[in-house]
Amino acid sequence: MSFGAPAGVETVSIPHMLELIGVSHSGPIVPNKSSCWSKVTGSIASGLILKDISCEVHSGEVMAILGSKGSGKKALIDVMGHRVSQGSTRGQILLNDVPLTLRLFQEQCGFVSKRTQHIEGLSVRQTLSYISQMTIRGNRALKRGRVKQVLADLALSSVSKRDVTDLNVSEQKRLAIGIQMIRDPLLLILDDPTKDLDPLNTYFVVSILSNHAKKYQRIVVLTMDKPRSDIFPFLDRVTYLCLGDVVYTGSTRMMIDYFRGIGFPCPELENPLMYYLCLSTVDRRSRDRFIESSAQIAALVDKFKVEGHEYRKYMGPPPQVPVNIPLTAYGRASSCKVMTSLISRQFMSAFTLRRLFIRLLVIPLFCALLYCFIAPALDNTQNSFQSRSGLLFNVLSAITFIAPAITAYNFASHRNRFYEESSRLALYRGPVFIITQIIANLPINVLTVWAAGTVIYLCAQLRYDDYWLERWSIFCAIIWAIYAFTEQHTIAVMCFVKSPFTAAVTTIYCLSFLLVLGSTTLRSMLAAPDWLYYINFVNIYYWSGWTLHFNEFQDNEALVRTPFIAENSTIEISKALVRTPFIAENSTIEMCLANIIPGKCVFLNGNHFLDQRLKEVKDIPEWSLIHWKNFAFIYIFVIAFYLINTIVYMIPLPASLKSKFRD
């Protein structure tokens, strides 16, 4: 049984055909030179890019679209693949005499870009396996068989267990083709699949595409910049474009006869593909050459319009191989299967040594290094009021600075695949993507943040009393909430910013401002103006700082003591004798009975310290409803950002932003 169709329904006798009839397209001419405002609003100067394009290609054939830079070949395949977001298109594009709509293209066709970003951490087999689970409706045996067949067809079986980051350029190109080929599309369009390949691998890739087209009777359309003579036998059809006009389209077998017949024979020992490509290119080396070549190309275009119909319509002998029904004809996988596959793919991509180290160990190791080996442990005296408050601020700062970098590094490849699989293949939408991200990242994030919180709490010797377990849980839960909030903020920024580094820096700048504004460590809320106090009601860092300080200082009886200070003691600094007060190593502990001794009894107790830092905190009992209400506010911010991201990744973006994530 063939893997091209489920058992019981294998082949049909009707061949497939893609036909373009009078296709014209107007779009932006020089978008890179336009202002940012014009890019966002779409008010960019436009012109006619494609002019009355008519061509056709049949099942089992490979058609190459050739032309110099600016000829319109990229615009043509973008129009065919419904990838143009600006401009207007006229004419008909038919697949088996049915208009090729966006939905039909997403269901029955595939498009391979010049650069396809794979998800780091997955092997070649895993990459194809997850795509098969999300796109093919059928049992496991069918999907496993399809993956095995595609690996064999693309000569990737020997590297099937290798990580995608360890592949060479040729193997990455073939894997990108396999991601689309796994669905068994009826029409496969490729944007310059031989870019950056050496001659041997160019021959190899084109031969694989030709074999795929003939073996399964599929339609393959590709573009090329510099076709070599050794791939000539693999191209069944060729279309030459120049400034949006068709110079020739039809069978490669009849191409040489056609040009010979109109007075342009190909010299012996010359590559006919490159020779006629040069013939279809405007010579810009001088003004006279430009005028002469433009006039010659205009004559060739007019000549083909008059005499090229039979060459365009020429169809070779009927295929001897029966046409397999494509797997795309039997529908897609269920939404539940897509969602579980996304969660599994996102979770499994984290299990590489480098990613595990970054996600699991960076924050705990940083905290262990800082609070166990560098920063001294806190004592339970008056000296530790500011130290404890500063430590809480440093913990929030560390999470705010480290979390965006980790998120940007891990999320970038998933974000790029989301734009490919959602807008191009319509496999899932933004809400599903965000929900699966949250579910897949939750176990690892909780583990690493709570491990870091435990290290900080124990090494720094934060408050330890009869309720230390509850206090430790609240402490870890708050810093996890800050981590989740920072993570979601970075994900939201990466919807609009392509560079992971830029997105991380942007998040750090934005959240650092909120941290400084809402922190109760750097500035007392008693001295803050009313507008700043009320603004902080929508600042997660204010509620986090409030709860952390309340958790640490409220009714803390251990902080009412002060060390005995030995006055006028002599200490040695840099071999110079200096007389200064200092705390003796074996000094006794005194009770601080009144706030009247500068430098010794600054605060009467923890409650007095909170009264000097926070508003409306006086006479609030420990474990009160207000305490839990403020703690709940922190998680309201996290949940709100979850909801915001589901909306952000669902709304349509301007074309200028979408183009950032395309090649």
C-alpha positions in Angstrom: 0.0 0.0 0.0 1.2 3.5 -0.8 1.6 6.0 2.0 0.0 8.6 -0.2 -3.5 7.6 0.8 -5.3 5.6 3.4 -6.0 1.9 2.8 -8.9 1.1 0.6 -8.7 4.4 -1.5 -5.4 4.6 -3.2 -5.4 6.0 -6.7 -7.4 7.9 -9.3 -6.9 8.3 -13.1 -7.5 12.0 -13.4 -4.3 14.2 -13.6 -4.1 17.5 -11.8 -3.4 20.9 -13.4 -2.5 24.3 -12.1 -3.4 27.1 -14.6 -2.9 30.9 -14.5 -5.0 33.0 -16.8 -4.3 36.7 -17.3 -2.8 37.2 -13.8 -1.8 40.8 -13.1 -0.7 42.3 -9.8 -0.1 45.8 -8.6 1.8 46.3 -5.4 4.4 48.4 -3.5 7.5 49.1 -5.7 10.1 50.4 -3.2 8.7 49.6 0.3 12.2 49.7 1.9 12.5 53.4 1.1 9.2 54.4 2.6 8.6 56.0 6.0 7.5 54.1 9.0 4.1 55.8 8.9 3.5 54.8 5.3 4.5 51.2 6.0 2.1 51.0 8.9 -0.8 52.7 7.1 -0.1 51.0 3.8 0.2 54.2 1.8 3.2 53.2 -0.3 3.8 54.0 -3.9 2.6 51.1 -6.0 3.0 50.0 -9.6 2.2 47.1 -11.9 4.5 44.2 -11.0 2.9 41.3 -13.0 1.4 41.9 -16.4 -1.0 39.4 -17.9 0.7 36.2 -16.8 -0.7 33.0 -18.3 0.9 29.6 -17.8 0.1 26.0 -16.7 1.7 23.0 -15.2 0.4 19.5 -14.8 0.8 16.7 -12.3 4.2 15.0 -12.4 5.9 18.1 -13.7 8.4 20.5 -12.3 8.2 24.1 -13.5 11.0 26.6 -12.9 10.2 30.4 -12.9 13.4 32.2 -14.0 14.2 35.8 -14.2 16.7 38.4 -13.0 16.2 40.5 -9.9 13.1 42.6 -10.2 11.6 40.4 -12.9 8.6 39.5 -10.8 9.2 35.8 -10.1 9.0 36.3 -6.3 5.8 38.3 -6.7 4.3 35.5 -8.9 4.8 32.7 -6.5 3.6 35.0 -3.7 0.4 35.6 -5.6 0.0 31.9 -6.3 0.5 31.2 -2.6 -1.7 34.0 -1.3 1.2 35.5 0.5 0.7 39.1 -0.7 -0.8 41.4 1.9 -0.6 44.6 -0.2 -1.8 45.6 -3.7 -4.5 44.2 -5.9 -4.5 41.1 -8.1 -6.6 40.4 -11.3 -7.0 37.2 -13.3 -7.6 33.6 -12.5 -5.5 31.0 -10.7 -7.2 27.5 -11.1 -6.3 24.2 -9.5 -8.1 21.4 -11.3 -10.4 24.1 -12.8 -11.4 25.3 -9.4 -10.3 28.8 -8.2 -7.3 28.5 -5.9 -8.6 30.4 -2.9 -6.6 31.0 0.3 -8.5 28.2 2.1 -8.0 25.7 -0.7 -4.3 26.6 -0.8 -3.9 26.1 2.9 -5.7 22.7 2.7 -4.2 21.3 -0.5 -0.9 23.1 -1.1 2.5 23.8 0.4 4.9 26.7 0.3 8.6 26.5 1.2 10.3 29.8 1.9 13.9 30.6 1.3 14.6 30.4 5.1 12.6 28.2 7.3 13.5 28.4 11.0 13.3 25.1 12.8 12.7 24.6 16.5 15.9 24.1 18.4 16.0 21.0 20.6 14.1 18.7 18.3 15.6 16.0 16.1 14.8 15.7 12.4 12.4 12.8 13.0 10.7 14.7 15.9 10.2 17.8 13.7 8.5 15.8 11.0 6.6 13.6 13.5 5.0 16.6 15.2 4.0 18.2 11.9 2.4 14.9 10.8 0.4 14.7 14.0 -0.9 18.3 13.5 -1.7 18.0 9.8 -2.6 14.4 8.9 -5.9 12.7 9.9 -5.3 9.0 10.5 -3.9 6.5 12.8 -0.4 6.3 14.3 0.8 3.7 11.8 -0.1 5.9 8.9 1.7 8.9 10.3 4.8 6.9 11.2 4.8 5.4 7.8 4.5 8.9 6.2 7.4 10.2 8.3 9.6 7.2 7.3 8.7 7.7 3.7 9.5 11.4 3.6 12.8 10.8 5.4 13.7 8.2 2.7 12.6 10.4 -0.2 14.7 13.4 1.1 17.7 11.3 2.0 17.4 12.3 5.7 17.1 8.8 7.2 20.8 8.8 8.2 20.4 12.1 10.2 16.9 11.5 11.5 18.1 11.5 15.2 20.3 14.5 14.8 19.3 17.9 16.3 18.1 20.4 13.7 20.8 22.8 14.8 23.5 20.3 13.8 22.4 20.0 10.1 24.3 21.5 7.2 22.7 23.9 4.8 21.6 21.2 2.4 20.0 19.0 5.1 18.2 22.1 6.5 16.8 22.8 3.1 15.6 19.3 2.7 14.1 19.3 6.1 12.2 22.5 5.3 10.9 20.8 2.2 9.9 17.8 4.3 7.9 19.9 6.7 5.6 20.8 3.7 5.9 17.5 2.0 4.8 15.5 5.0 1.2 16.7 4.4 1.5 15.3 0.8 0.3 18.6 -0.8 -1.1 18.5 -4.3 0.9 21.7 -5.2 4.3 22.5 -3.8 5.8 25.9 -4.3 9.4 26.6 -3.4 11.1 30.0 -3.3 14.7 29.4 -4.5 15.3 26.0 -2.8 18.9 26.0 -4.1 20.0 29.3 -2.5 23.4 29.0 -0.8 23.9 25.4 -2.0 27.0 24.1 -3.9 26.5 22.6 -7.4 26.4 19.0 -6.1 23.7 19.7 -3.5 21.8 21.9 -6.0 21.6 18.9 -8.4 20.6 16.7 -5.4 17.7 18.9 -4.2 16.3 19.5 -7.7 16.5 15.8 -8.5 14.7 14.9 -5.3 11.9 17.4 -6.2 11.7 15.9 -9.7 11.5 12.4 -8.4 8.8 13.5 -5.9 6.7 15.0 -8.7 6.9 12.0 -10.9 6.6 9.3 -8.2 3.5 10.8 -6.6 2.2 12.8 -9.6 2.3 16.1 -7.8 2.9 19.6 -9.1 6.1 21.4 -8.2 6.8 25.1 -8.9 10.1 26.7 -8.0 12.1 29.8 -8.6 15.9 30.0 -9.3 18.4 32.7 -9.8 21.2 30.9 -11.6 20.1 27.6 -13.1 22.9 25.2 -14.0 23.0 23.0 -17.1 23.0 19.7 -15.1 19.5 20.4 -13.8 18.0 20.9 -17.2 16.7 17.3 -17.5 14.7 17.7 -14.3 12.8 20.7 -15.3 9.7 19.8 -17.3 8.5 23.4 -17.8 10.1 26.8 -17.5 8.7 30.4 -17.4 11.0 33.3 -18.1 9.9 36.7 -16.7 11.3 40.2 -17.3 9.8 43.2 -15.5 6.6 41.3 -15.0 6.1 40.1 -18.6 6.3 36.6 -19.9 9.1 36.1 -22.4 8.5 32.3 -22.6 6.5 29.7 -20.7 6.1 26.1 -21.7 8.0 22.8 -22.1 11.8 22.9 -21.8 11.9 20.4 -24.6 10.3 22.9 -27.0 12.0 26.0 -25.6 15.2 25.6 -27.7 13.1 25.0 -30.9 10.9 28.0 -30.1 13.8 30.5 -29.7 15.6 29.0 -32.7 12.5 29.5 -34.7 12.3 33.2 -33.9 16.0 33.8 -34.6 17.7 33.2 -31.2 19.4 29.8 -31.4 21.4 28.6 -28.3 25.1 28.2 -29.1 26.6 24.8 -28.8 28.2 23.9 -25.4 26.1 26.7 -23.8 23.7 26.3 -20.9 20.3 26.9 -22.5 18.7 27.9 -19.2 21.3 30.6 -18.5 21.5 31.7 -22.1 17.9 32.5 -22.4 17.8 33.9 -18.9 20.5 36.4 -20.0 18.4 37.0 -23.2 15.4 37.9 -20.9 17.4 40.3 -18.8 17.7 44.0 -19.3 21.3 45.1 -19.8 22.0 48.1 -17.5 25.7 48.6 -18.2 25.0 51.6 -20.4 22.1 53.7 -21.6 22.4 52.5 -25.2 22.5 48.8 -24.0 19.5 49.4 -21.8 17.4 50.9 -24.6 18.5 48.1 -27.0 17.9 45.2 -24.6 14.6 46.7 -23.5 13.4 47.0 -27.1 14.5 43.4 -27.8 12.7 42.0 -24.7 9.5 43.9 -25.6 9.7 42.3 -29.0 10.1 38.9 -27.5 7.2 39.4 -25.2 5.0 40.5 -28.1 6.2 37.6 -30.2 5.3 35.0 -27.5 1.8 36.5 -27.1 1.2 35.9 -30.8 3.0 32.6 -31.3 3.4 31.1 -27.8 -0.1 29.6 -27.3 0.8 26.1 -28.5 4.0 26.1 -26.5 2.2 27.1 -23.3 -0.5 24.5 -23.8 1.9 21.7 -24.8 1.4 18.6 -22.6 3.8 15.7 -22.8 2.7 12.0 -22.9 0.3 10.9 -20.2 1.9 9.6 -17.0 2.4 5.9 -16.7 2.1 6.1 -12.9 -1.4 6.2 -11.3 -2.2 9.4 -9.4 -2.3 8.9 -5.7 -5.0 10.7 -3.8 -3.2 13.2 -1.6 -3.5 12.9 2.2 -4.7 16.5 2.3 -7.9 15.3 0.7 -8.9 13.4 3.8 -9.0 16.4 6.2 -6.8 17.5 9.0 -6.1 16.4 12.5 -8.6 17.4 15.2 -8.1 20.5 17.3 -7.5 18.4 20.4 -4.7 16.5 18.6 -3.2 19.8 17.4 -3.2 21.2 20.9 -1.6 18.1 22.5 1.0 18.0 19.8 1.9 21.6 20.4 2.3 21.1 24.1 4.4 18.0 23.6 6.6 19.8 21.0 7.1 22.9 23.1 7.9 20.7 26.2 10.3 18.3 24.4 12.2 21.1 22.7 13.5 22.2 26.2 15.3 18.9 26.8 18.7 19.7 25.5 21.7 20.3 27.7 22.0 24.0 26.8 18.3 24.7 27.1 18.0 22.8 30.3 20.9 24.7 31.8 19.5 28.0 30.8 15.9 27.3 31.9 16.6 25.3 35.0 19.9 26.3 36.5 20.7 29.9 35.5 18.5 31.6 38.1 19.2 29.1 40.9 22.9 29.2 40.3 22.9 33.0 40.2 21.0 33.2 43.5 23.3 30.6 45.1 26.4 32.5 44.0 25.1 35.8 45.2 23.3 35.0 48.4 25.3 31.9 49.6 28.9 33.0 48.7 29.0 36.7 48.2 26.3 38.5 50.2 26.5 38.0 54.0 23.7 36.3 55.8 21.2 38.6 57.6 21.2 38.9 61.3 18.1 39.3 63.4 18.9 42.8 64.7 18.3 46.4 63.9 21.1 46.3 61.4 19.2 44.1 59.0 16.1 46.4 58.3 17.6 48.0 55.3 19.5 44.9 54.3 16.3 42.8 54.2 14.4 45.5 52.3 17.2 45.8 49.8 17.4 42.0 49.4 13.7 41.9 48.5 14.3 44.6 45.9 17.3 42.8 44.5 15.3 39.6 44.2 12.6 41.4 42.1 15.4 43.1 40.0 17.1 39.8 39.3 14.0 38.1 38.1 13.1 41.2 36.0 16.5 41.2 34.3 17.1 37.5 33.8 13.6 36.2 32.9 13.3 38.3 29.6 16.6 37.0 28.3 15.6 33.3 29.0 12.1 33.8 27.5 13.4 35.6 24.4 16.0 32.8 23.8 13.5 30.0 24.2 10.4 31.6 22.6 12.0 32.9 19.3 11.9 29.7 17.3 8.4 28.8 18.5 7.2 32.3 17.6 8.5 31.9 14.1 6.9 28.5 13.6 3.6 30.0 14.9 3.5 32.6 12.1 4.2 29.9 9.6 1.7 27.4 10.9 -1.1 29.8 11.8 -1.2 32.3 9.0 0.2 30.1 6.2 -1.2 26.7 7.1 -4.1 27.8 9.4 -3.4 24.9 11.8 -4.2 26.9 14.9 -4.8 30.4 16.2 -3.1 32.7 18.6 -5.1 31.7 21.8 -4.2 28.0 21.3 -0.6 28.9 20.8 -0.5 31.0 24.0 -2.4 28.4 26.1 -0.1 25.6 25.0 2.9 27.8 25.8 1.7 28.4 29.3 0.9 24.7 29.9 4.3 23.5 28.5 6.4 26.1 30.3 4.6 25.9 33.7 6.3 22.9 35.2 9.8 24.0 34.3 9.2 27.6 35.3 7.7 26.6 38.7 10.6 24.2 39.4 13.4 26.7 38.6 11.8 29.7 40.3 10.9 27.9 43.5 14.4 26.3 43.6 15.8 29.8 43.3 13.4 31.1 46.0 14.4 28.3 48.3 18.1 29.1 47.9 17.5 32.8 48.6 15.2 32.2 51.6 17.6 29.7 53.3 21.0 31.2 52.4 20.0 34.8 53.1 18.3 33.6 56.4 15.1 35.4 55.9 12.4 35.3 58.5 12.3 32.0 60.4 9.6 31.5 63.0 6.7 29.1 63.6 5.2 30.1 60.3 8.3 30.0 58.2 6.9 27.3 55.8 4.0 29.6 54.9 6.2 32.6 54.6 8.6 30.6 52.3 5.7 29.5 50.1 4.4 33.1 49.8 7.9 34.4 49.0 8.4 31.7 46.2 4.9 32.3 44.9 5.5 36.0 44.5 8.8 35.7 42.6 7.2 33.1 40.4 4.4 35.5 39.6 6.9 38.2 38.7 8.7 35.6 36.5 5.4 34.7 34.7 4.5 38.4 34.3 7.9 39.2 32.9 7.7 36.2 30.6 4.4 37.2 29.2 5.5 40.8 28.7 8.4 39.5 26.7 6.2 37.3 24.6 3.9 40.3 23.9 6.8 42.4 22.8 8.1 39.6 20.5 4.8 39.7 18.6 6.0 43.0 17.2 9.8 42.8 17.5 11.7 40.1 15.5 15.0 40.2 17.3 15.0 38.3 20.6 17.8 40.5 21.9 15.9 43.7 21.2 12.7 42.3 22.6 14.5 41.3 25.9 16.1 44.7 26.2 12.8 46.4 25.5 11.1 44.4 28.3 13.9 45.1 30.7 13.6 48.8 30.1 9.8 48.9 30.5 9.7 46.8 33.6 12.7 48.5 35.3 10.7 51.7 35.2 7.8 50.0 36.9 10.1 48.4 39.4 11.7 51.7 40.4 8.3 53.4 40.4 6.5 50.8 42.5 9.2 49.5 44.7 8.8 50.3 48.4 12.5 50.0 49.0 13.9 52.9 47.0 11.2 55.4 48.1 8.8 55.4 51.0 5.2 55.6 49.9 4.5 58.0 52.8 6.6 60.7 51.0 5.3 59.9 47.6 2.7 62.3 46.0 -0.9 61.0 45.8 -0.8 60.6 42.0 2.2 58.2 42.3 0.5 56.3 45.0 -2.7 55.8 43.0 -0.8 55.0 39.8 0.9 52.1 41.6 -2.4 50.5 42.1 -1.9 49.1 38.5 1.7 48.2 39.1 2.4 44.6 39.9 5.7 45.5 41.6 4.0 47.7 44.2 1.8 44.8 45.3 4.7 42.4 45.2 6.9 44.8 47.3 4.0 45.4 49.7 3.4 41.7 50.3 7.0 40.7 50.5 7.7 43.5 53.1 4.6 42.6 55.0 5.5 39.0 55.0 9.0 39.7 56.3 8.5 42.6 58.8 4.9 42.5 60.2 5.0 41.4 63.9 8.7 40.3 63.5 9.8 40.3 67.2 13.3 39.2 66.3 14.2 42.6 64.9 13.7 44.7 68.0 17.2 44.0 69.3 20.5 45.8 68.6 24.1 44.7 69.0 26.1 46.3 71.8 28.5 48.9 70.2 32.0 49.3 71.7 32.8 53.0 71.5 36.2 54.4 70.5 37.6 51.0 69.6 40.8 50.8 67.6 40.8 48.9 64.3 43.5 48.6 61.6 42.8 49.6 58.1 45.6 49.6 55.5 48.3 49.7 58.3 46.8 53.0 59.7 45.3 53.1 63.1 41.8 54.6 63.1 39.6 55.1 66.1 35.9 54.4 65.3 32.9 52.8 66.7 32.3 49.2 65.6 30.3 46.1 66.6 32.5 43.8 68.6 32.6 40.1 67.4 31.5 38.9 70.8 29.2 41.8 71.7 26.0 41.2 73.6 22.5 41.8 72.3 20.5 44.7 73.8 16.8 45.3 73.5 15.8 48.5 71.6 13.3 50.1 73.9 12.9 53.5 72.3 13.7 55.1 69.0 15.9 57.7 70.5 19.5 56.4 69.8 20.7 57.5 66.3 22.7 54.8 64.5 21.5 52.2 67.0 17.7 52.1 67.5 16.4 53.3 64.1 13.1 51.4 64.2 11.2 50.2 67.3 10.2 46.9 65.5 9.1 45.5 62.2 5.7 47.2 62.4 7.4 50.6 62.9 9.5 50.0 59.8 6.4 49.2 57.7 4.7 52.3 59.0 7.6 54.4 57.6 7.5 52.7 54.2 3.9 51.9 53.3 0.6 53.8 53.5 -2.5 52.3 55.2 -0.5 49.4 56.8 -0.9 50.4 60.4 -2.9 48.1 62.7 -3.3 45.5 60.0 -3.0 42.1 61.7 -0.8 39.3 60.3 -2.6 36.8 58.0 -5.5 39.3 57.6 -7.8 39.5 54.7 -6.1 42.6 53.4 -2.8 40.7 53.3 -4.3 37.9 51.2 -6.2 40.4 49.0 -2.9 42.2 48.1 -1.3 38.8 47.4 -4.2 37.9 45.1 -3.8 41.2 43.2 -0.4 40.0 42.1 -1.9 37.0 40.3 -4.6 39.1 38.8 -1.9 40.9 36.9 -0.4 37.6 35.7 -3.8 36.2 34.6 -4.6 39.6 32.9 -1.4 39.3 30.8 -2.2 35.8 29.8 -5.5 37.1 28.5 -3.8 40.1 26.8 -1.4 37.8 24.9 -4.2 35.6 23.7 -5.7 38.8 22.1 -2.4 40.2 20.9 -1.6 37.0 19.0 -5.0 36.8 17.5 -5.5 40.4 16.1 -4.3 41.0 12.5 -1.1 42.8 12.3 -0.1 45.5 9.7 1.7 44.1 6.6 4.9 45.9 7.5 5.0 44.0 10.8 4.1 40.6 9.2 6.9 41.0 6.7 9.5 41.1 9.6 8.8 37.4 10.2 9.0 36.5 6.5 12.1 36.1 4.3 
